[in-house]
Each structure stands twice: as structure tokens, then as C-alpha cells.
Amino acid sequence: MALDYSLYLVTDSTPAVLGKKKIEDVVQAAVDGGATIVQYREKHGETADMIKTAESLCAICQKTNTPLIINDRVDIALATKAQGVHLGQTDMKITVARQILGPEAIIGATVSSIDEAVTAIEAGADYLGIGTVYATATKDDTKTILGPTGVRDILQGISNLESKKVPTIAIGGINAKNVQRIMFKSQAESKRLDGVAVVSAIVAADDAKAAAQELRELVNKSPDFFKEQANQIKEVDDLLGRVNAVIREVGLKKPLCHNMTNLVVQNFAANVALAIGSSPIMANNGDEAPELAALGGSLVINMGSVTPEAIMNYERAAQAYNSCGRPVLFDPVGAGATKLRRGAVRRMMANCYFEVLKGNENEIRVLLGDVSTQQKGVDSSASTSSDLDKATLARDLAARERCVVVLTGEVDYLSDGTRTYAIKNGHEYLGRITGTGCTLGTTIAACLAAHREDKLLATLSAMLMFEIASERASIRLDVKGPGTFVPAFIDELYEVAQLAKKSDGGWSMWLASAKVEEIELGKADDIKRISEKAGK
């Protein structure tokens, strides 16, 4: 009979975690609350005491047919009625444990790399515990922190094995706040986690039953921050035909656009938001985010400052918007410039979900995990990448993160992992003034908040509004250079928004200058250009 690995409890009897509670009472409450498997873990106990405790836990688990697994100690499993053991990389070999315990025993293995996972499967492991996912105080021998991306890499690495049906669970720092993110963000193309292992989230809880109930529900529930978007349109003509409707929605709904950005950009970002019909707020304190997220808007995080306090605030705010199912855009400014920034990006990507990731080529490479990328600052260095390289970068990151990616540059690339486009609008003045990248994020976020049916369409609409407005501003007689460009640009953003409003959601002439090219990316070594529109 197939086992349910969805909520795997690992006990911890240390006073710092268990407190004054009895481990038997915690396990009973957890099983009553929905824990599907229990692992008895005791690193420093006497054998006789461990056997006594294991027998008590067996009696509790047998009442609900919940398997009891013993951590490390094959002898304890033999001496009791436990269903199996869980083995670490430095414990007894799986093949030896199988010889001792027999074919019916459940034997699990801790793995933290593809090689370890493959080895464990080939040795006959019944399930894999993949970790450590997040830093934790309950294990002091963690070789590395995998994060959701590392878990996904392992799942992808074993997905082609004949034995790929071996169940997998993630372990390490998992709790009610992050369990849905690890289940969602670790999902590989053809394999996903079967559950999670938790320690402190249940053992240290005041009410272990309630904690188990909440975790079980969250594991089996689709996350609020992600909704499948089926039947999206793909043809460029069809997308352009809906752009005005999206922009018009912004003006009608006037969604809140919450910006977490640096002081230099805040005034510009607020003016851009107002010009397109959104309602801006500049708030860098993450403690405000839960109330703001409840207002139905969107969040823009421009990672200017990377102080510990700033990262904590970004993370709190993004998680608050995730909890409300509201869109978050992340711009990892200067992600490859320093070790500190690369670390901040890893933390944000591991702990939050973003509907849109926006960055220049170097920043997108860092998001994909390219540790060799080095930036001098926030600007993008001269690229030697081909069109194929850039389009593929955007597509691959979007597919991995199940979001929309905007790779900015002389030509912008937009992808949701399935549909990929090149956008050739914009003007050089945008690169001559401070904050245009941040305010493009503001514009995208406003459209995301107003139009929830198709994230890519919302993003494309914002990009065209922003970049075509820059082109219109650049040819005005009152514009002499970057200094006079800014107010003209804001005027033109406002004008485009008004034209969209007057169009009643249909076509209007400002879209005639849209330069959007659909790109089909397959296994071929070149880009097949499906269609290119320079307007109608």
C-alpha cells in the first residue's frame, strides 16, 4: 500500500524545542492533527530509554496506522515494532540495513545532491529526505543550504530514472509560513515533492494538533500566490488588440501600487503611477505590508539597499502580498555586483514568489544561478550574447520560476516560459536619467494589479505604454535632452493612458508604433521569428 508522505513529523526531545512537554503527548496530538508519518529522532539518549520511548510511540501510531520510523538506529527499529529507519549519509549503508530489517521495512535516506539521491535510489531507498532546505537550529551538520532551487535540481536530476517514483520529502526549516513556497517552487518539470518533514513547527508549537492540521491543509492546498492561467493568447496581433483594455482597467480600478525603492526614485515613481491612473504609496517598512496588501494592489521591490534590515523588510512585504494572492515584482538591482547582493537575491528567491522578475542580462543570469557573473554597478555591461542567448535566458528563468520575466536592454525580452517576445520600443533618453528601470517596474505592477487574467499580457501592456511614451516624448519640440525629457515623458504617459481610456478597450493609433516580435524557442540553434509587427 502506498504511504502518505505529505506531513512527516520528526521528533526533537531537546529542551530548547520540546520544552517541558512529553514527546508522547506531542506525537499523539500531531497524529490526531494529521501527521502521516512519524520519525523518532534522538541523538544522545541511552539505548534502553530509547527503546522504551519508541515502544510508547509505536503504540500511539498503531492506533491510526501511522508508520513510525527510527532515525539512524537500526537496532532500536529491530527491538520495537517500528516500520523502518531513516539513514543519513554517515549512517549504516542502505543495503546493509535492508539485509538486517528485511524487504518489508521502510528505509529512507537523507540526500543533499543529485549524486547522493541517485546512489540512494539505486541502493533501494524507499523514500528520500531532501535537505537542508532552509537554515535550522535542529541540525548542526548541514553541509549546505539547498533552498527550493536546490531541491528542484535534485528532483529534476532523478526524474528520468526508472525508479523516479521513489517518494521525496523536503526537510529543514519548514513551517506554515514557507511550506507552500517550498512545495511550489521546488517542482521540477516531471517530478514534485510528495510532502515535507517538519520538526520545530510542530514539536515546539503550543498546540501540536492545531499546528499539524494547519500544515497538512497547506501542503494539500494550492497556494494563494499562484493561479494557473489557461488559454492565453499568443499571436502578436491578438495581444496588441487587448493592450488598451488592460491600460483602461488601470484607470478604472486605480489600484494601489506599493513601491519599495530608494529615495532618489520615489518622487519619479509616484508621478509615473499617478500619470497612468494608479494610486502610489512609498513604504519601505515591511510591517505595513499586510494592511497594504489587503487593499488589492501590487508590490514593487527594487533592491537598492541590501542592509539586513532592508532585506528583512523586502521579505516581509513580499510574503504579505503572497499571502493575499497579490502580485509582486522583483528587480534585483546590481545583483551580480557583490557577494552580499548575490546572497540577498538567493534569500529573496528562496523565501518569496514573484509574478514578475525584471532585470538586465547580468541580473537575470544571477537569478538563474550564474555565480560567475560580475557587475560593476546597477548598469548592464556590454553584452556579447546573441538574440538566442537573451531570449533563452528569459524563457528558462520564467519556466523555472513559473512567472513572467522581463530582460531589459536595447531590445527587451519578455517570457512566461511558454510565450517569448522581443520588444524593440523605447528611447535612449530612458538610459540617461535616474529611475526609469524602477518606474518601468511601477508601471508593470499597476497593470498586474488591474489585470489578473494574463500576467504576460499585463506586463506587455505596461512595457508598450512606457516605451512608446518615451518615443513620443523624445520627438516633442520642447524636449532638448534628458532634463526636458522627464516632464514630457510623464505627460506622454498620461496621454497614452487617456487614449486607451477613450478607445473603450479597442485599437488606437498610438499602438501603431509597437514593435513586438514573437520568438519560438525550441531545440534548434536559432530563433525562428514567427511574426514581427511594426504596427497595423
C-alpha positions as CSV (number, residue, x, y, z in Angstrom):
1,M,0.0,0.0,0.0
2,A,1.3,3.4,-1.0
3,L,2.2,5.6,2.0
4,D,1.2,9.2,2.5
5,Y,4.3,11.3,2.9
6,S,2.5,14.6,2.9
7,L,3.2,15.5,6.6
8,Y,6.2,13.8,8.0
9,L,6.9,14.6,11.7
10,V,10.5,14.4,13.0
11,T,10.7,14.5,16.8
12,D,13.2,16.5,18.8
13,S,13.4,16.0,22.6
14,T,15.9,18.8,23.3
15,P,14.6,21.3,25.9
16,A,15.1,24.2,23.5
17,V,12.5,22.7,21.1
18,L,10.3,20.3,23.2
19,G,10.2,22.5,26.3
20,K,8.5,20.8,29.3
21,K,6.2,18.8,27.1
22,K,6.3,15.0,26.8
23,I,7.3,13.7,23.4
24,E,4.5,11.1,23.6
25,D,1.9,13.8,24.1
26,V,3.3,15.8,21.1
27,V,3.2,12.8,18.8
28,Q,-0.3,11.9,19.9
29,A,-1.5,15.4,19.2
30,A,0.4,15.6,15.9
31,V,-1.1,12.3,14.7
32,D,-4.6,13.5,15.7
33,G,-3.9,16.6,13.7
34,G,-2.9,14.8,10.5
35,A,0.7,13.9,10.6
36,T,1.0,11.0,8.2
37,I,4.4,9.5,9.3
38,V,6.4,10.0,12.5
39,Q,10.2,9.7,12.8
40,Y,11.6,9.2,16.3
41,R,14.9,11.1,16.4
42,E,17.1,11.0,19.5
43,K,20.8,11.6,19.1
44,H,22.1,11.4,22.6
45,G,19.8,9.0,24.5
46,E,20.6,5.8,26.2
47,T,19.5,2.7,24.3
48,A,17.2,1.4,27.0
49,D,15.4,4.7,27.3
50,M,15.1,5.0,23.5
51,I,13.6,1.5,23.2
52,K,11.0,2.4,25.9
53,T,10.1,5.7,24.2
54,A,10.0,4.0,20.8
55,E,7.6,1.4,22.1
56,S,5.3,4.1,23.5
57,L,5.3,5.9,20.2
58,C,4.6,2.7,18.3
59,A,1.5,2.2,20.4
60,I,0.3,5.7,19.7
61,C,1.0,5.4,15.9
62,Q,-0.6,1.9,15.6
63,K,-4.0,3.3,16.6
64,T,-4.1,5.3,13.3
65,N,-1.9,3.1,11.2
66,T,0.7,5.8,11.1
67,P,4.1,4.4,10.3
68,L,6.9,5.0,12.9
69,I,10.4,5.4,11.6
70,I,13.5,5.4,13.7
71,N,16.3,7.8,12.9
72,D,19.7,6.2,12.4
73,R,19.3,3.3,14.9
74,V,18.6,0.0,13.2
75,D,18.9,-1.8,16.5
76,I,16.1,0.3,18.0
77,A,13.9,-0.4,15.0
78,L,14.6,-4.2,15.4
79,A,13.9,-4.1,19.1
80,T,10.5,-2.4,18.7
81,K,7.6,-2.6,16.3
82,A,8.8,0.4,14.2
83,Q,8.2,0.2,10.5
84,G,11.7,1.2,9.4
85,V,14.6,3.5,9.7
86,H,15.9,6.8,8.2
87,L,19.6,6.9,7.4
88,G,21.9,9.8,6.9
89,Q,25.0,9.9,4.7
90,T,27.3,8.8,7.5
91,D,25.0,6.1,8.9
92,M,24.7,2.4,8.1
93,K,24.5,1.7,4.3
94,I,21.0,1.2,2.9
95,T,21.9,-2.3,1.6
96,V,23.1,-3.5,5.0
97,A,20.1,-2.1,6.8
98,R,17.9,-3.9,4.2
99,Q,19.6,-7.2,5.0
100,I,19.0,-6.7,8.7
101,L,15.4,-5.3,8.6
102,G,14.1,-7.3,5.7
103,P,12.2,-6.4,2.5
104,E,9.1,-5.0,4.2
105,A,10.9,-2.4,6.2
106,I,10.7,1.3,5.2
107,I,14.1,2.7,4.7
108,G,14.6,6.4,4.0
109,A,17.7,8.3,3.1
110,T,18.9,11.9,3.6
111,V,20.3,13.4,0.4
112,S,21.6,16.8,-0.5
113,S,22.8,16.3,-4.1
114,I,21.8,14.6,-7.3
115,D,24.6,12.0,-6.9
116,E,23.5,11.2,-3.3
117,A,19.9,10.8,-4.5
118,V,20.8,8.5,-7.4
119,T,23.0,6.4,-5.1
120,A,20.3,6.1,-2.5
121,I,17.7,5.1,-5.1
122,E,20.0,2.5,-6.6
123,A,20.7,1.1,-3.2
124,G,17.0,0.6,-2.6
125,A,15.8,3.5,-0.6
126,D,12.0,3.7,-0.2
127,Y,11.9,7.4,0.0
128,L,14.3,10.4,0.0
129,G,14.5,13.2,2.5
130,I,16.0,16.2,0.6
131,G,17.7,18.9,2.6
132,T,18.6,21.0,4.3
133,V,16.2,23.5,2.6
134,Y,16.4,26.4,5.0
135,A,18.8,27.1,7.9
136,T,17.7,25.4,11.0
137,A,18.7,25.2,14.7
138,T,17.8,21.5,14.9
139,K,20.6,20.2,12.8
140,D,24.2,21.2,13.3
141,D,25.8,19.2,10.5
142,T,24.2,20.8,7.4
143,K,26.7,20.7,4.5
144,T,24.8,23.3,2.5
145,I,21.5,25.1,2.4
146,L,19.7,24.0,-0.8
147,G,16.8,26.3,-0.9
148,P,13.8,25.5,-3.2
149,T,16.1,25.7,-6.3
150,G,18.5,23.1,-5.0
151,V,15.6,20.8,-4.1
152,R,14.2,21.3,-7.7
153,D,17.6,20.5,-9.2
154,I,17.6,17.2,-7.3
155,L,14.1,16.3,-8.3
156,Q,14.9,17.1,-12.0
157,G,18.1,15.1,-11.7
158,I,16.3,11.9,-10.7
159,S,13.1,12.4,-12.8
160,N,14.5,10.4,-15.7
161,L,15.4,7.3,-13.6
162,E,13.4,4.2,-14.0
163,S,12.8,4.4,-10.2
164,K,11.7,8.0,-10.3
165,K,8.5,7.1,-8.5
166,V,10.5,7.0,-5.2
167,P,8.7,9.4,-2.9
168,T,10.5,12.6,-1.9
169,I,10.1,14.9,1.1
170,A,11.9,18.2,1.9
171,I,13.3,18.9,5.3
172,G,14.9,21.8,7.1
173,G,13.4,24.9,8.5
174,I,9.9,24.2,7.0
175,N,6.9,25.8,8.7
176,A,3.5,27.1,8.0
177,K,4.9,30.4,6.5
178,N,7.0,28.7,3.9
179,V,5.6,25.2,3.3
180,Q,3.6,26.2,0.2
181,R,6.5,28.1,-1.3
182,I,8.8,25.0,-1.0
183,M,6.1,22.7,-2.4
184,F,5.5,25.1,-5.3
185,K,9.0,26.5,-6.1
186,S,10.7,23.1,-5.9
187,Q,8.5,21.5,-8.5
188,A,10.5,20.1,-11.4
189,E,9.3,19.5,-14.9
190,S,8.1,16.0,-14.3
191,K,8.5,15.4,-10.6
192,R,7.4,17.2,-7.4
193,L,7.7,16.7,-3.7
194,D,5.4,14.2,-2.1
195,G,5.5,16.0,1.2
196,V,7.5,17.9,3.8
197,A,9.3,16.9,7.0
198,V,8.9,19.3,10.0
199,V,10.4,19.4,13.4
200,S,10.0,22.7,15.4
201,A,6.9,23.8,13.5
202,I,5.0,21.0,15.4
203,V,7.2,19.9,18.3
204,A,7.8,23.5,19.6
205,A,4.2,24.6,19.0
206,D,1.9,25.3,21.9
207,D,-0.8,23.3,20.2
208,A,0.8,20.5,18.2
209,K,-2.6,19.2,16.9
210,A,-3.5,22.6,15.5
211,A,-0.1,23.1,14.0
212,A,-0.3,19.7,12.3
213,Q,-3.8,20.4,11.0
214,E,-2.6,23.8,9.5
215,L,0.4,22.3,7.9
216,R,-1.5,19.3,6.4
217,E,-4.1,21.7,4.9
218,L,-1.4,24.0,3.5
219,V,0.5,21.0,1.9
220,N,-2.6,19.8,0.1
221,K,-3.9,23.3,-0.9
222,S,-3.0,25.3,-4.0
223,P,-1.1,28.4,-2.9
224,D,-2.9,31.7,-2.9
225,F,0.0,33.4,-4.6
226,F,-0.2,31.4,-7.9
227,K,-3.2,30.8,-10.2
228,E,-3.0,28.7,-13.3
229,Q,-3.7,30.9,-16.4
230,A,-5.0,28.7,-19.2
231,N,-5.8,29.6,-22.8
232,Q,-3.7,32.7,-23.0
233,I,-3.5,34.3,-26.4
234,K,-0.2,34.1,-28.3
235,E,-0.4,35.9,-31.6
236,V,1.1,39.4,-31.6
237,D,-2.0,40.9,-33.3
238,D,-4.3,39.4,-30.7
239,L,-2.1,40.6,-27.8
240,L,-1.9,44.2,-29.2
241,G,-5.6,44.2,-29.7
242,R,-6.0,43.8,-25.9
243,V,-3.4,46.3,-24.7
244,N,-5.8,49.2,-24.5
245,A,-8.2,47.2,-22.4
246,V,-5.5,46.4,-19.8
247,I,-4.4,50.1,-19.6
248,R,-8.0,51.2,-19.3
249,E,-8.5,48.8,-16.4
250,V,-5.8,50.6,-14.5
251,G,-7.6,53.9,-14.9
252,L,-10.9,52.4,-13.9
253,K,-9.7,50.4,-10.9
254,K,-6.9,52.8,-9.7
255,P,-5.0,50.0,-8.0
256,L,-2.6,50.7,-5.2
257,C,1.0,50.4,-6.3
258,H,3.2,49.9,-3.3
259,N,6.8,50.8,-4.1
260,M,9.8,49.7,-2.0
261,T,12.6,51.7,-3.6
262,N,15.3,54.2,-2.9
263,L,14.7,57.9,-2.0
264,V,16.2,59.1,-5.3
265,V,13.5,57.4,-7.3
266,Q,10.4,57.7,-5.0
267,N,9.1,61.1,-6.4
268,F,9.5,59.9,-10.0
269,A,7.8,56.6,-9.3
270,A,4.9,58.3,-7.6
271,N,4.4,60.7,-10.6
272,V,4.6,57.8,-13.1
273,A,2.0,55.9,-11.1
274,L,-0.4,58.9,-10.9
275,A,0.1,59.6,-14.6
276,I,-1.1,56.1,-15.7
277,G,-4.0,56.1,-13.2
278,S,-2.6,54.1,-10.3
279,S,-2.5,55.1,-6.7
280,P,1.1,55.1,-5.4
281,I,2.5,54.6,-1.9
282,M,6.2,54.6,-1.0
283,A,6.6,52.4,2.1
284,N,9.8,50.6,2.9
285,N,8.7,49.2,6.3
286,G,7.7,45.6,5.9
287,D,5.4,45.7,8.9
288,E,3.0,47.9,6.9
289,A,2.7,45.4,4.1
290,P,-0.1,43.1,5.5
291,E,-2.5,46.0,5.7
292,L,-1.5,47.4,2.3
293,A,-1.6,44.0,0.6
294,A,-5.2,43.6,1.8
295,L,-6.2,46.7,-0.3
296,G,-5.9,44.7,-3.5
297,G,-2.9,46.4,-5.1
298,S,0.6,45.3,-6.1
299,L,4.1,45.5,-4.7
300,V,7.3,46.6,-6.5
301,I,10.7,45.7,-4.8
302,N,13.7,47.5,-6.3
303,M,16.6,46.0,-4.4
304,G,18.5,49.2,-3.9
305,S,19.7,48.8,-0.3
306,V,20.9,45.4,0.9
307,T,21.3,46.0,4.6
308,P,20.0,43.3,6.8
309,E,17.1,45.5,7.8
310,A,16.2,46.3,4.2
311,I,16.3,42.6,3.1
312,M,14.1,41.7,6.1
313,N,11.6,44.3,5.1
314,Y,11.6,43.2,1.5
315,E,11.0,39.7,2.5
316,R,8.2,40.5,5.0
317,A,6.4,42.7,2.4
318,A,6.6,40.1,-0.4
319,Q,5.3,37.3,1.9
320,A,2.4,39.5,3.0
321,Y,1.4,40.1,-0.7
322,N,1.9,36.4,-1.4
323,S,-0.4,35.5,1.4
324,C,-3.1,37.8,-0.1
325,G,-2.6,36.4,-3.6
326,R,-1.5,39.9,-4.9
327,P,1.3,40.4,-7.5
328,V,4.9,41.2,-6.6
329,L,7.5,42.4,-9.0
330,F,11.2,42.0,-8.0
331,D,14.0,44.0,-9.6
332,P,17.3,42.6,-8.2
333,V,19.3,45.8,-8.8
334,G,23.0,45.2,-9.2
335,A,22.5,41.5,-8.3
336,G,25.9,40.5,-9.5
337,A,27.9,43.4,-8.1
338,T,28.9,41.9,-4.7
339,K,28.7,38.7,-2.7
340,L,26.3,40.5,-0.4
341,R,23.9,41.2,-3.2
342,R,24.1,37.7,-4.6
343,G,23.3,36.4,-1.1
344,A,20.3,38.8,-0.8
345,V,19.0,37.6,-4.1
346,R,19.2,33.9,-3.1
347,R,17.4,34.7,0.1
348,M,14.6,36.6,-1.7
349,M,14.2,33.9,-4.3
350,A,14.1,31.1,-1.7
351,N,11.6,32.8,0.6
352,C,9.2,34.7,-1.8
353,Y,7.2,34.2,-5.0
354,F,7.3,36.9,-7.7
355,E,4.9,37.2,-10.5
356,V,7.4,39.2,-12.5
357,L,11.2,39.2,-12.4
358,K,12.8,42.2,-14.1
359,G,16.4,42.9,-14.7
360,N,19.2,43.4,-17.2
361,E,21.1,40.5,-18.7
362,N,23.6,40.3,-15.8
363,E,20.9,40.4,-13.2
364,I,18.9,37.7,-15.0
365,R,22.0,35.5,-15.2
366,V,22.4,35.8,-11.4
367,L,18.8,34.9,-10.8
368,L,19.4,31.8,-12.9
369,G,22.3,30.9,-10.6
370,D,25.3,32.0,-12.6
371,V,27.9,32.7,-9.9
372,S,30.5,33.9,-12.4
373,T,28.5,37.0,-13.4
374,Q,30.2,40.2,-12.1
375,Q,28.6,43.6,-12.4
376,K,30.4,46.9,-11.8
377,G,27.2,48.5,-10.6
378,V,23.5,48.7,-11.4
379,D,24.0,49.2,-15.1
380,S,24.4,46.3,-17.6
381,S,27.8,45.9,-19.1
382,A,28.2,45.5,-22.9
383,S,26.6,42.2,-23.9
384,T,28.2,39.6,-26.2
385,S,25.2,37.4,-26.1
386,S,23.1,36.6,-29.2
387,D,19.4,37.2,-29.6
388,L,19.0,33.4,-28.9
389,D,21.0,33.6,-25.7
390,K,19.0,36.5,-24.3
391,A,15.6,35.1,-25.3
392,T,16.6,31.7,-23.9
393,L,17.7,33.3,-20.6
394,A,14.3,34.9,-20.2
395,R,12.4,31.8,-21.2
396,D,14.4,29.5,-18.9
397,L,14.1,31.6,-15.8
398,A,10.4,32.1,-16.4
399,A,9.8,28.4,-16.9
400,R,11.8,27.6,-13.8
401,E,10.1,30.1,-11.5
402,R,6.7,29.8,-13.2
403,C,6.4,33.6,-13.6
404,V,6.9,36.3,-16.1
405,V,10.5,37.5,-16.8
406,V,11.5,40.9,-18.4
407,L,15.1,41.0,-19.6
408,T,15.8,44.7,-20.3
409,G,18.3,46.1,-22.8
410,E,18.5,47.7,-26.1
411,V,16.0,45.1,-27.1
412,D,13.8,43.8,-24.3
413,Y,12.8,40.2,-23.9
414,L,9.6,39.1,-22.3
415,S,8.6,35.5,-21.5
416,D,6.3,33.4,-19.3
417,G,8.2,30.2,-20.0
418,T,5.8,29.3,-22.9
419,R,5.4,32.5,-24.8
420,T,8.5,34.6,-25.6
421,Y,8.7,38.0,-27.3
422,A,11.2,40.7,-28.2
423,I,10.1,44.3,-27.8
424,K,12.1,46.9,-29.7
425,N,10.5,50.1,-28.5
426,G,11.9,52.8,-26.2
427,H,14.4,55.7,-26.5
428,E,18.0,56.3,-25.4
429,Y,16.9,59.1,-23.1
430,L,15.5,56.4,-20.8
431,G,19.1,55.3,-20.1
432,R,20.2,58.9,-19.4
433,I,18.1,59.6,-16.4
434,T,17.8,58.0,-13.0
435,G,15.0,55.7,-12.1
436,T,13.5,54.6,-15.4
437,G,14.1,50.9,-14.7
438,C,12.4,51.3,-11.3
439,T,9.5,53.2,-12.8
440,L,9.0,50.7,-15.5
441,G,8.5,48.3,-12.6
442,T,5.9,50.6,-11.2
443,T,4.1,50.7,-14.5
444,I,4.1,46.9,-14.8
445,A,3.0,46.4,-11.2
446,A,0.0,48.7,-11.8
447,C,-1.1,46.7,-14.8
448,L,-0.6,43.4,-13.0
449,A,-2.9,44.7,-10.2
450,A,-5.6,45.7,-12.6
451,H,-5.5,42.8,-15.0
452,R,-5.2,39.4,-13.3
453,E,-6.2,37.1,-16.2
454,D,-2.9,37.1,-18.1
455,K,0.3,38.2,-16.4
456,L,2.3,38.3,-19.6
457,L,-0.4,40.5,-21.4
458,A,-0.4,42.9,-18.4
459,T,3.3,43.1,-18.5
460,L,3.5,43.7,-22.2
461,S,0.8,46.4,-22.0
462,A,2.8,48.2,-19.4
463,M,6.1,47.9,-21.4
464,L,4.5,49.3,-24.5
465,M,2.8,52.2,-22.7
466,F,6.1,53.1,-21.0
467,E,8.4,52.7,-24.0
468,I,6.1,54.2,-26.7
469,A,5.5,57.2,-24.3
470,S,9.3,57.7,-24.3
471,E,9.4,57.7,-28.1
472,R,6.5,60.2,-28.2
473,A,8.2,62.4,-25.7
474,S,11.6,62.4,-27.4
475,I,10.2,64.0,-30.6
476,R,8.4,66.8,-28.9
477,L,9.7,70.3,-29.8
478,D,10.1,71.2,-26.1
479,V,12.4,68.3,-25.4
480,K,16.1,69.3,-25.8
481,G,17.7,66.5,-23.9
482,P,17.3,64.3,-20.8
483,G,16.5,67.2,-18.5
484,T,13.5,68.4,-20.5
485,F,12.6,64.8,-21.4
486,V,11.4,63.8,-17.9
487,P,8.3,66.1,-17.7
488,A,7.5,65.4,-21.3
489,F,7.7,61.7,-20.7
490,I,5.3,61.9,-17.8
491,D,2.9,64.0,-19.9
492,E,3.0,61.3,-22.7
493,L,2.4,58.5,-20.2
494,Y,-0.7,60.4,-19.1
495,E,-1.7,60.9,-22.8
496,V,-1.3,57.3,-23.7
497,A,-3.5,56.3,-20.6
498,Q,-6.1,58.8,-21.8
499,L,-6.0,57.4,-25.4
500,A,-6.5,53.9,-24.0
501,K,-9.4,55.1,-21.9
502,K,-11.1,56.8,-24.9
503,S,-10.6,53.7,-27.1
504,D,-13.1,51.8,-24.9
505,G,-10.6,48.9,-24.9
506,G,-10.2,48.7,-28.6
507,W,-7.4,49.7,-31.1
508,S,-6.0,53.2,-31.1
509,M,-3.3,54.8,-33.2
510,W,-0.6,55.1,-30.5
511,L,-0.2,51.3,-30.8
512,A,0.8,51.7,-34.5
513,S,4.4,52.1,-33.4
514,A,4.5,49.0,-31.3
515,K,7.4,46.7,-32.3
516,V,6.7,43.3,-30.8
517,E,8.2,40.1,-32.2
518,E,7.1,36.7,-31.2
519,I,10.0,34.2,-30.8
520,E,9.7,30.5,-30.8
521,L,12.4,28.7,-28.8
522,G,12.8,25.0,-29.4
523,K,15.8,22.7,-29.5
524,A,17.1,24.4,-32.7
525,D,20.2,26.5,-32.5
526,D,18.5,29.6,-33.9
527,I,15.4,31.7,-33.3
528,K,12.5,31.2,-35.5
529,R,10.8,34.6,-35.9
530,I,7.1,33.9,-36.2
531,S,5.9,37.4,-36.7
532,E,7.0,40.9,-36.4
533,K,4.7,43.9,-36.0
534,A,5.7,47.4,-36.6
535,G,2.1,48.4,-36.1
536,K,-1.0,48.0,-38.1
